[in-house]
Amino acid sequence: MKIFTIIVTYNGMKWLKRCLDSLRSSTVPTIPVVIDNNSTDGSVSFVKENYPETIVFQQDRNLGFGQANNIGIRYALENAADFVMLLNQDASIEKDALKYMLDVNDGESMLSPIHLNGDGTKLDPQFKNSVLISGNEMFDDFVVNDCKQKYKTCEVCAACWLMPASLLRKIGGFNPLFFHYGEDNNYLQRLEYHNIATYVVPKAFMYHDRVNFFGNQKSFYKNWVYRQALLIVTDINLTWISRRKAFFRLLKGCYFAKLSRGHYVFGNFLAVQVRLFFQSKSIRFSKNQDKQLKTNWL
C-alpha cells in the first residue's frame, strides 16, 4: 500500500522538524512530498539535507495552499498512490494516527483525526467549532466513554485529511479560484454534492500549532468577506433562493453584527459584489467543472 503525504511549505522552518519526524515515527509508512512555495528561510535545504526520503518540488513563486497541494496530489496519483494525506507544515501526527484511520477506511470517504492544539492540551479551536456546527454527537460519547470508530461531519480543516485515491479521481484537486483559505470549505461543498462522506476518527490524533495572526484587522476582514462571498457563489449545493439568503446573512454580518469598529470596512460588501461580477465567467466555469466526477484542477 502506497501512502503519500503532501506538505505545502512556506517559511515553515520552526515546524518542519516536528512535522517530518512525526511521519518518520508513523507505524504506517508514508512517502513525504514537500511542495515549497518559494520559501526564503532555508526550508528546502533543511528538508533535503535532513530528510532525504522526502520528494521536494521547489516553486519559484507562492502558489497558495490549494494549487501547491494539487501538484503533490497529481504526483501521487501518477505514481500509483492508494491514499493521499494532506498535512499542514505546522501540524504533526501521532504515530498510530494513520493506522487508526486506515482501520475504518471504506475506500470512498475522507477521514480526519482529532485536531489538537500545538501542545496537545486542548482541541484546536477551529476544529472544535466545526465539529460542533456539524451537530456531532462525538463529544457526548466521549463523556460517557462510548465512542464509535468514526463520526460523520460536514466540516473539518484541511490541516490533516486522508483521502483514498478513488476519491481524488472522482473529485480532483482544489479549485484555483481560492488562493489561500476557503479552498478546503469549497472542497467539502463538492464532496457533499457528490454524496461523499467525511468522517472524524476519535482514536487518531494530530497536533496543529497554528498561529492566529491576521495582521491589519481591516485588511483581514475585507479579505474574509470576499472569501465568504466566493464560497457562496461557488457552492454547487445552493439554490438561487438559498444563495440570496446566504448573501443577505453576509451583508448583515458586515454592517449589523456586533463587531469592533476596526472590523468594519466601508463599502466592502459592494466592492466584493463588483469583484465577483468581473469573475462571473470563471465562477460559472468552475461550478460546471465541480459538478462533474473527474480529476478536476489536476
C-alpha positions in Angstrom: 0.0 0.0 0.0 1.4 3.4 -1.0 0.5 6.4 1.0 1.9 9.9 0.0 1.8 12.7 2.5 1.6 16.2 0.9 3.1 19.1 2.9 2.9 22.6 1.5 5.7 24.7 3.0 6.2 28.5 3.1 8.9 29.8 5.5 7.9 27.0 7.9 11.3 26.2 9.4 10.0 26.4 13.0 7.6 23.5 12.4 9.3 21.2 9.8 11.3 19.0 12.1 8.3 18.1 14.2 6.1 17.6 11.2 8.5 15.4 9.3 9.7 13.5 12.4 6.1 12.5 13.1 5.9 10.9 9.6 9.1 9.0 10.3 7.6 7.7 13.5 4.3 6.7 12.0 3.6 3.0 12.4 2.2 3.0 8.8 4.9 4.1 6.3 4.2 7.1 4.2 6.1 8.9 1.5 6.6 12.6 2.3 6.1 15.1 -0.6 7.0 18.7 0.1 5.7 21.4 -2.2 7.6 24.6 -1.3 6.1 27.9 -2.2 9.3 29.8 -2.7 10.4 29.9 1.0 13.3 32.3 1.9 14.1 30.7 5.3 16.1 27.7 4.2 13.2 25.3 4.4 14.1 23.4 1.2 17.8 23.0 2.1 16.8 21.8 5.6 14.4 19.1 4.2 16.8 17.9 1.5 19.7 17.6 4.0 17.9 16.0 6.9 15.0 14.1 5.3 16.4 12.5 2.1 13.4 10.2 1.8 11.3 13.3 1.1 10.3 14.3 -2.5 10.7 18.0 -2.9 9.0 20.3 -5.5 10.5 23.8 -5.2 8.4 26.5 -6.7 9.7 29.9 -8.0 6.6 31.7 -6.6 3.9 31.3 -4.0 1.1 29.3 -5.5 -1.1 29.3 -2.4 -2.3 26.3 -0.4 -4.6 24.7 -2.9 -2.6 24.9 -6.1 0.6 23.7 -4.3 -1.3 20.7 -2.9 -2.6 20.0 -6.4 1.0 19.5 -7.6 1.6 16.9 -4.9 -1.8 15.2 -5.4 -1.1 14.9 -9.1 2.3 13.4 -8.5 0.9 10.9 -6.0 -1.8 9.7 -8.4 0.7 9.4 -11.3 2.8 7.2 -9.0 0.1 4.7 -8.1 -0.9 6.1 -4.7 -3.5 4.2 -2.8 -4.0 7.1 -0.4 -3.0 10.7 -0.1 -2.8 12.5 3.2 -2.6 16.3 3.3 -0.7 17.6 6.3 0.0 21.3 7.2 3.6 22.4 7.7 2.6 23.5 11.2 1.0 20.1 12.0 2.2 16.7 13.1 0.5 13.3 13.7 0.7 10.7 16.4 2.4 7.5 15.5 -0.8 5.5 15.2 -3.0 8.1 13.6 -2.7 6.7 10.1 -3.3 3.2 11.4 -6.5 4.1 13.1 -7.8 6.0 10.1 -7.0 3.1 7.8 -8.7 0.7 10.2 -12.1 2.4 9.5 -11.4 3.3 5.8 -14.2 2.3 3.4 -12.3 3.1 0.3 -14.6 6.0 -0.6 -14.8 8.6 2.2 -12.4 11.3 3.5 -11.0 10.8 7.0 -9.6 13.2 9.6 -8.1 12.7 13.0 -8.9 14.7 16.1 -7.2 18.1 15.8 -5.5 19.2 19.0 -3.6 22.4 19.6 0.2 22.6 19.3 1.0 21.2 22.7 -1.9 18.8 22.8 -3.6 20.3 25.9 -6.9 21.3 24.1 -8.8 20.8 21.0 -7.9 23.0 18.2 -10.4 25.9 18.4 -11.4 25.8 14.7 -11.8 22.0 14.8 -13.9 22.2 17.9 -16.2 24.8 16.4 -16.5 23.0 13.1 -17.5 19.7 14.7 -20.0 21.4 17.0 -21.5 23.1 14.0 -22.0 19.7 12.4 -24.2 18.7 15.3 -21.7 15.9 16.1 -22.5 13.5 19.0 -18.8 12.7 19.4 -18.3 14.9 22.4 -21.3 13.3 24.2 -19.9 9.9 23.6 -16.5 10.9 24.9 -18.1 11.9 28.2 -19.9 8.6 28.7 -16.9 6.6 27.3 -18.8 5.1 24.5 -17.0 6.2 21.3 -17.8 4.9 17.9 -15.0 4.2 15.4 -15.8 7.2 13.3 -18.2 10.2 13.2 -19.7 11.8 10.2 -19.1 15.6 9.9 -19.7 18.3 7.3 -16.7 20.5 8.1 -13.1 19.9 9.1 -10.0 21.9 8.4 -7.6 20.5 5.7 -4.7 20.6 8.2 -4.9 16.8 8.1 -7.0 14.9 5.6 -6.6 11.3 4.5 -8.2 10.6 1.1 -8.4 7.4 -0.9 -7.1 7.7 -4.5 -10.5 6.7 -5.7 -12.0 9.8 -4.1 -9.4 12.1 -5.7 -10.0 10.6 -9.1 -13.7 11.4 -8.7 -13.4 14.9 -7.2 -9.9 16.1 -8.3 -7.9 18.8 -6.6 -8.6 22.2 -5.1 -10.4 24.9 -7.1 -7.9 27.5 -8.3 -10.3 30.4 -7.6 -9.2 30.1 -4.0 -5.6 31.1 -3.3 -5.3 30.7 0.5 -8.2 30.0 2.9 -11.6 28.8 1.7 -10.3 26.1 -0.6 -11.0 23.4 1.9 -14.5 24.7 2.5 -15.1 24.6 -1.2 -13.8 21.1 -1.4 -16.1 19.9 1.3 -19.0 21.5 -0.6 -18.1 19.4 -3.6 -17.9 16.2 -1.5 -21.4 17.0 -0.2 -22.8 17.5 -3.7 -21.4 14.1 -4.8 -22.6 12.3 -1.7 -19.1 11.5 -0.4 -18.9 11.4 3.4 -16.3 13.0 5.7 -15.5 11.3 9.0 -13.6 12.2 12.1 -11.8 9.2 13.7 -11.7 9.7 17.5 -8.7 7.3 18.1 -6.5 9.2 15.7 -4.8 12.4 16.9 -2.8 15.2 15.3 -1.4 18.5 16.6 -1.9 21.8 14.9 0.4 24.6 16.1 -1.5 27.3 14.2 -0.6 30.9 14.5 -3.6 33.2 15.0 -2.1 36.3 13.4 -4.1 38.2 10.9 -2.1 41.4 10.6 -4.1 44.5 9.9 -7.7 43.8 11.1 -9.4 45.8 8.4 -7.5 44.1 5.7 -8.2 40.7 7.2 -11.9 41.3 7.5 -12.1 42.7 4.0 -10.5 39.6 2.6 -12.7 37.4 4.8 -15.8 38.9 3.4 -14.6 38.2 -0.2 -13.8 34.6 0.7 -17.2 34.1 2.3 -18.9 35.6 -0.8 -16.9 33.4 -3.1 -17.8 30.3 -1.1 -21.5 31.3 -1.6 -21.3 31.8 -5.3 -19.3 28.6 -5.9 -21.4 26.4 -3.7 -22.9 23.9 -6.1 -25.4 22.7 -3.4 -27.2 26.0 -3.1 -30.4 27.0 -5.0 -30.9 30.5 -6.3 -33.1 31.4 -3.2 -30.7 29.9 -0.7 -27.8 31.7 -2.3 -29.7 35.1 -2.0 -30.4 34.3 1.7 -26.7 33.5 2.3 -25.7 36.8 0.8 -28.2 38.7 3.0 -26.8 37.0 6.1 -23.3 38.0 4.9 -24.4 41.6 4.3 -26.0 41.6 7.8 -22.7 40.3 9.3 -20.8 43.1 7.5 -22.7 46.0 8.8 -25.0 45.0 11.6 -23.1 42.3 13.6 -21.7 43.2 17.0 -18.1 43.7 15.9 -15.5 46.2 16.9 -15.3 49.2 14.7 -11.9 48.2 13.4 -13.6 45.3 11.6 -15.9 47.5 9.5 -14.7 48.3 6.0 -16.9 51.0 4.4 -18.3 49.9 1.1 -16.6 46.5 1.3 -19.7 44.4 0.6 -20.4 46.4 -2.6 -16.8 46.2 -3.7 -16.9 42.4 -3.3 -20.1 42.2 -5.5 -18.3 44.2 -8.2 -15.2 41.9 -7.9 -17.4 38.8 -8.2 -19.2 40.3 -11.2 -15.9 40.5 -13.1 -15.2 36.9 -12.1 -18.6 35.6 -13.2 -17.3 33.8 -16.2 -14.6 31.9 -14.2 -17.2 31.1 -11.5 -19.7 29.6 -13.9 -16.9 27.5 -15.5 -15.7 26.3 -12.1 -19.2 25.3 -11.0 -19.8 23.3 -14.2 -16.4 21.6 -13.6 -17.1 20.8 -10.0 -20.5 19.1 -10.8 -18.7 16.5 -12.9 -17.0 13.4 -11.5 -13.4 13.6 -12.8 -9.9 14.8 -11.8 -10.8 18.4 -11.8 -8.0 21.0 -11.4 -5.1 18.4 -11.5 
